[in-house]
Amino acid sequence: MTSSAAEGLPALLSERRAAVIGALLVALGPVSMALYTPAMPALVTAFGTTLATVKLSLTVYFAGFAFAQLLVGPLSDAFGRRPTGFGFMGLYLGGSLLALFAPSVEVLIAARLVQGIGAAAGVALSRAIVRDLFTGQQSARTMNLIGIFLAIGPAIAPTIGGVILVTVGWHAIFAVMVLYGIALVSMLLYVLPETNLSRTRGAARPGTLVTNYRMLLADSRFLRPVLVLGGTVGGIYAIATMLPFLLIDIVGLTPMEFGVGMLAQTGAFILGGIVTKHLLRRHDASALVLPGLAISLAGGLGLAIGLRVLPPSYLAVMGPVAVFAFSIAMIMPALTTDALAPFPAHAGSAAALMGFAQMGGGLLGSAIAAVLDDTVTAMASVLPSMIVFACFMQFLIGRRG
């Protein structure tokens, strides 16, 4: 177990402080999605459009979020974490303002794309900052703390979004996002020191960028944990596009009830994080991966079987989802640390590609769900399939190094 101090670098941040900063950054994307999802059915009426068009606003957000990370990482390796953060937070603020005053659904879709591009910085930078500072169990503990803190935002965001929707209207949801963006810019300016003390200006060159990504994808030490995370964490993003329509339109929850009901998912994730925190005191983080995947598989099977033999209900949906969410908290610290630890000189690029795999998994899962058209069938098929894929990758891809 080593830290940046042990490697000759100054101890810029404590584990707890790094975890709080990392959680605020990484939560930007999920919170911006969770605040928005309760309003999606209402936006169909507000803009006089179709369900497919409103879903497109979430799809382009996913796409911007996923692909922009591939630029965020190399830029932060080349120019530093803080300057890169300022640039992308500026895009996020611009997209949020555009969405706030969107006169049409077409403008809203464009705004969500810009938002997704800007929010991509949160995931890539938070993980790169942790890798700048920590490795080993210290990194795993920090990642676990980030996970616990992170869960709070998405836990309350659907509830806040539901309350705002029924009391003030959907415009105010984007006003909250503007305030969040301003808060993050202030944090970058006044709280976060520059943690990338070995900037490589050539990392952002197209040729170098492609070479670095090819190097990472050819290394099983990176590929295995990243694909496992793509299938599991990506599943969280994929079901986020299905749950509002399944629970509101089919089960019959109101937007407010949906927001409160989502606490089951995030509460389970928080509980998993707390349990993992205690387990890390006695066990190496890697020892939790296989039990975590087994629990994840149990949740997936619960959806695959339950939604095919029982009528859709809140418990039939959110019970297995809660089990799945618990398992994510167990596997994320070890797999994230394993993927980043061997590549200190390319921490930004590695973190970005890992984030892309997770968001890309969510994008692919949501696209398949859209093709299936039946929300119940999609929920019973997509997430279980992604979990099976993750388990297969864990055993198929060997380890070296």
Steps between C-alpha positions, in 0.01 A plus 500: 500500500660820384398859466628790298695611806676167506590548132668830572208734437349731760187389682272748326170367638391262774299192403178651637551838333586333169190283534269798557646693205493188281139424594382853419669474160391149411142561617448773241406258222268272700335791683436683172333184374311415820358852537376480142348153477183569709413781256536292184136386473384858570728639229308301240196715582691823558654499152215320325739234380541123508643268760775395258609863454524561874698178540736636235588788734631243748677300230696799374591587859641149539687529170655837585591376846660181369700629205616828657679305773741376235616861462480604866755243615781580253440875538535470877819294458639770272382823664397405853181400679389854596526675159321210333233510768441872447454455126250216521309651793455807281338280235276342763384839623431614144297187427303538823410861419397403147276222639350738756377734227440239228208611279466163327583135548766527228683768700461290815660202326794716388535640852507153651778402260710797612421419863615143453829612343566737790398253771746244361781681681364401840548125462835508322657767722385356833660161433816652355536719810476195725763320290725807522488474877451136601543136397422160656271474802524877550354552153233234563398667828478839328299357211267336752453831682431671167237234433327559834501879461406467133189301585352786700459728197323254270300377802335834560512632141192310372305612806612859452421475130153365574429773756623774265296358215168502687556830684698728268529329162766337288693823430608520863667158472755654265539800730619257769753359252629853432556550874681165526729598213582832667579317825743265322678786325543667840639177645752469216603860553530513878524145641665257257880519456655381175575130557659422162858598576643315197312650209585364154412759236515246220225286656230703327646459151274280284776250420608467863139478615428210266825326596427528871147367461623209291762422764234498774258282305775248425584459869289242684574675832288786369259321267358246746389738779379759248277255314362365828419855607351572158256215544406576860525874555386543140190307603414772755503757220303275266213437742481872576346544155240230567398548864304828459277353231468162668413636845299806395322387183458127573510455879313829549721702733478879495823694426525578872453134596756402238754738651445362849494144368844536347639524854487119503769484232727762647436397858616149408810647338576702815452192714733307270757775532482495880532122509792519259669766714498262797611202289797695366640521852549123504516397135677607185265681263551237228352232729161671477466485121376142459246518786385832360451355153306206648263743674472700179405186310233422760344842445507454123333161524237652727406742223526245220271252673282727715382732223414201282289312757357786708302809400715817505503657846729724700639209704545273198711768336682677782571194716742344249631847403588565865690170521688594184580849630639351824738285298635796298632660818696182575677465167570861398790584737714200403426505128554876469829477689613198297433680172688818593788381720738375225480824299609802708628687194167455322258536792275746317478289187440181698229664711338643187495169315359329808224761522432463129457125542247551778300769323538313173354193666209710620453649153505158335260359758256787460520471120414129518214581738366753249511240222311248716227767541327307782633657822424196718677261262790742469543526876483121538756445224753782472637525855524120556685466168746775594571332835561164332739675260690654793536167677619339177767769454623454857588137430580519128772766506814393678714712729861586458752732662 
